[in-house]
Amino acid sequence: MRGTCWHARSAWQPSMGKAWKWCTGWWGRARSSSPGCGIMTRYGSWGPWGTGSRCRRQGTASGTFGSGREYGELIDLDRLGAVTVKGVSSEPWKGNPAPRIAETQSGMLNSIGLQNPGVEHFIEHDLPFLRQHDTKIIVNICGHTLAQYCAVAERLADCDVDMLELNISCPNVEEGGLAFGTDPHVVERVVRAVRHYAGQPLAVKLSPEVADITEIARAAVSGGADALSLINTLRGMKIDIHRRRPVLASKAGGCSGPGIMPVALRMVYEVCRAVEVPVIGMGGIATFEDALEFIMAGAAAVAVGTANFHNPYATVEIIEGIRGYMEENNIASLERIRGIID
């Protein structure tokens, strides 16, 4: 196992050209450079994801997989393209009061409140475990102020982490609680500030609760985002008619699962045509057919979230399903069908 920290800054400069040169091969450490499932952009290969049965364009969505330790007892984490860990903040967060999870007709509601033990705990306890596995590590970072975001990025800059995912759906307490990700000017400013401190490629996770998702996507890229991930959850609510009160203690929460997939797919399709950075598609993916829809819409990768709760084997089943589809249809590389929808 390698050490958990290294001097990333010596290999990284915050400019798009150098960023993509550094990113070449980031997802699939020490893998073959043969075509297989490699993703090509104008910056070069965004992959490789592996070839044939090792095709790995699929990872996990933040907040649904912990740091992989529990799921590692059920599946082989080495088979995943990446593990995106639960949101990490500069200091421990207690999260919201219970009840904070509720099942819906087509998914679930959650109001966890990004509870986590903080970045120091992650570096000391979770990162060494993940580094035992042949999978990429993406750390979702969160904060209630710009300074908190930057503090996490700076602390992780020299750590052996492959990518940061900036969660801009957090409420901005300095601006009355409005989510960072709803104003394009704020998005560009936040991304630019975090990019300055980050020692790894930076993905920005977009909220669907905006008038024009492409406007937010362009702002994130303008601020220095190397990739985009979307969508985050949609705000929803559920009422217990017998108790005559909301099911969640916080009244509303993030809605996820199959019910939001059509919205997610449409937004991924639009964003892929609006920007020239890779897009990680997510939102309701539960089967390999779902994953392929996102790839055909233009996504360079997909992430599985809520499906993990009711089927802990969903990730590897999707990988096998994609492999079978490729063999059945004589597809040597998923690049042949990525973005195939006009």
N, C-alpha and C positions, 0 to 999 in steps of 0.2 A: 504493500500500500504506500502510495506517495504521501508526502507531507500535505497538510491541509492548506498551507499558505505558500505563495511564491511571488516573485516580483513581477506582477503583470504589467505594471506601468512601463517597464523597460521595453515591452513588446507592443505597447498600445499607445496610440495617439488619437485624440478625438477628432478625426476627420473621416469622411465617408470612404475615400479611396483606401486609406490605410486600414480603416476598420474592416473593410471587406477582404482585404488581403489577409488580415489576421484571422478573420472568420472562416476562411476556406477550410473546409473539413471539420468545422467545430462540432457538428452533430454526428457523432460516430468516431470518437477518438481512436486514432491508430487503425483506422479501417482502410480497406482497399480503395483505391481511387478509380476503380473501374466504373463504367457508367451506371449499371444497375438502377438504383432508385435515386441517384444523385440529382439534386435540384440545380438547374442552371439559371443564373440571372445575368444581367449585363456586367456584374462585378465578378463573375466566375462561378465556381461550384459552391452551392450552399448545401453542404452534405460532406462526404457521402453518407447515405443512410444505410449502406450495406447493399448487397445484391441478392437476387433470387430469394431464397428462404430467409435471408437475413435482412430483408427490406424493412426499414424501421423509420417510417415517417411519422410514427405515432408515439405520443408521450402522454403524460397525465396533466390534468388541470389543477391549478393551485387550490388548496383548501379541501380537496377530495381524496388525497393520498397521503396526508401527513408528510413525513419525510421518508416514506417508503418502508420503514422498519416492520410495521404490522403486515403489510401486503407481501413483504419479502418472505413471510412464512407460508404463503400460498402460491406465489408465482415466482418465476425467475426474473429478477429485475434486470439481469444482463440482456434480456430480450427487448427491453424498451429503448426507444430512441433517446428519451430523456425523462427524468423525473422532475417535475416542477413542484417545489416544496410549498407548504403552507406559508402564508404571509409572515414575513419577518420584520419586526420593528426595532428601533434603536434601543428601547427599553421594554421590559415585560408589559404586556397588555392583559387585563383581566377579562375583557370581552363583555358581552351583554348578559343580563339576567335570564334565567330559564323561566318558562320553556322558550327554546330558540330554534327548534327544528319542527317542521310539520310536513306530512306527506300531502301531496295534491293528486288530482286525477291523472296528471301526466308529468309527474316529477316531484319536486319538493320545494319548500320554502325554508330559508335559513336566515337567522339573524345572530350568528355567532359573535360578530363584532371583532373579527380578526384576533381572537385570543391567541397569544403565543408567548413563550418565555423569553423572547428577545434575542438579539443577534449574537451576544456572547455565548448563550446556551447553544445556539445553532452551531457555531463554530467549534465549540468544545465537544458536543455530544453527537450531533446529527451528521455533520460533514465528514468526520472520519468513517462513520458507517457507510455512507453513500459512496465514498471513494474506494471502497472495497469492490464496487460493482462497475462493470463495463457499460456504463450509461452516462449520458450527459446530465449535468446538474444545473437546473435553472432555479434561481432564488427569486421568489416574488417579494418585493419590498414595499412596505406601506408606511404611512405617516399621516399625522394630522396637521403638520406644518411643513413648509419647504425645508426648513432646517433639519427636521427629523428624517425626511427622505434622503437628504444629502449625507447625513451622519451614517445611515446604514450603508449607502453606496461606498462611502469612503472607508468604512470599517472592512467591507468585503473586497476592496480593490486589490489587495495583495493575497487574497485567498484563492485556493484552487477550485474556483467556481467557473462554470463555462458561460453562463449568461445571466443577466439580471432581467427580471420582468417588473416593470414599474406599474403598480396598481394605482391608477389615477382616479379610481372611483371612491377613494376615501374622502370624508368630509373635511373641508378646509376650515378649521376653527378660527383662523385669522380673517376669514371672509364670511362669517355668519353661518358656517356649516355647509355651504354649497359645495358639491363635489368638485374636485379639481378638474375632472375630465369633461365638464360641460361647456367650458368657455375656451375657444381655440387660442386666444391670446394667453390665457393662464396655462394651457397645456404646453404651448411652445416654451414659455418661460420656465416651467417646472422641468420639462425634459432637458432643456439646455443646461439648467443648473445641475441636475443629477448627472448628465453626460460628462460634465467637467470633473466630477469626483469618481466616476465609475472606471474600474480597471478592466471591465469585460464588455463584450457587446451588450447593447441595451435594447430590449423589447419593451414596447409600451402596450399595456392591456387597456383596450377601449371600452367605454361604457356605451350600451345601446340607447341610453335615454337622452338622446340628442336629436335635434331637428335634421341634421345632415351629418352622417357618420364620416363621409369623405372629407368634410371640412376639418373635422377633428384629426383624421388620419394625416392629412397634409400638414397640419400644424405640428403634429408629433414628429413627422419626418423633418420638417423645417428646423425643429429644435435639436435634431441629431439622433433620432431613433434609428437603430439599425434593422429593426423588425417590428412588426405589429402583431398583437394577439387579440382576437375578438371572436365572440363577444363575452363580456361579463354578464352577470345576472340582470334580470329585469325586476324592478320593484313590484311586489305583489302582496296580497293580504288574504287571510282566511279567518272566518268567524265561526265560533262554536255556537250553534243556535240554541243549545240546551243551557249553556252557561251565559249566553248572550254577551259574549266578549270576544275579542280577538284571540286566536289560538296562540300567537306569539306574544311574549311579554312586551316587546317593543312595537307591537301592533302590525308593522309591515316588515318585510324581509326580502331577500333576493330569491327570485323564482328561477329554477333551473330544471333541466330534464328535457325529455322528448318534445314537450309542448312548445318550447322556444326555438326548436331547430329551424323551422321555416324563416323566422326572423333573422336568426344567426346566419343562415345560408345566404339570404339576400344581401345582408350587410357585408359578408366576406366577398361575395361576387362584386359588389360596388367598390369596395376598398381596393381589391386586387387590380381594378382597372383605373384607379385614381392615383396610385403610388407605385414606385419601382423598387420597394424593399420587400423582402419575404413576409408573408402573412401566415400566422399559425391560426388555423380555424378551430373553433370550439363552440359548443352550445347545443346540447341535446344529442350528441353522438353516442349511440349505444350498440351499433352493429357495423360490420365492415362496409355494408351498403351506404350507411350514413357517412362514413369516413370518405368513401369514394366520391360522394356528391360534393363534399367540400373541396376535394382535390380537383374535380372537374370544374368547380367554380373558380379555381385559381389558387387555392391554398397550397403553400409549400410544405406544410405539415399540419397535423391535427392533434388535438388533445382531448382525452376522455375524462370526464368529470363525474357527474352524478351517477352514471351507469355503474361506477365502481362500488357504490353503496349497496345496490341490490344484486350485483354480480361481480364479485372480486376478481373473476377471471376475464372480465370484459376486454381488458387491454390485449392480452395474448390471443384471445379469440378473434379480435379484429385483425391483428397481425396475420394470423393464419388465414383468415377470410380473404384479405387482400392478396396474399401470396397465391391462394387458390384461384382467385379471379384473374390474376396475371397469367398464370399457367394455362387456364382454360381459354383465355382470349389471346394467347401468344403475344403478351406484352412484356418486352424485355425491361422497360423502364417506365415508371409512372409518369415521367416527363412527357410521354406520348399523349397522355390524356389530361395532364394538368392544364387548367384554363381552357379546356376545349369548348366551353360554352361561350358563344359570341356575345 
